[in-house]
Amino acid sequence: MIQPKTDDILLSVPDYMPTLLGVMGMENKIPKVVEGKNYADLFFDKPVNRPKKQLYFGVQKPILNRIPEGLERKTTHLPW
């Protein structure tokens, strides 16, 4: 059983799916084309190769409301 805990591992979005599949014991179902890593061993107190870097994307607030010249703001409403 997985026990609650905290950790400072640097996970990125591509790591979520392979890690969740690994936690569920479905490592063999992780597609070969997946770019993320399976860090499931972390949840079972086993050693993992920890990433040393992570890429973050961000936007400064003033830029959020400004539409660059030549572009239109378009909102898409999903059917659900």
PyMOL commands that set and color helices and strands:
alter all, ss='L'
color gray80, all
select helices_A, chain A and resi 13-23+27-29+40-44+61-64
alter helices_A, ss='H'
color red, helices_A
deselect
rebuild
show_as cartoon
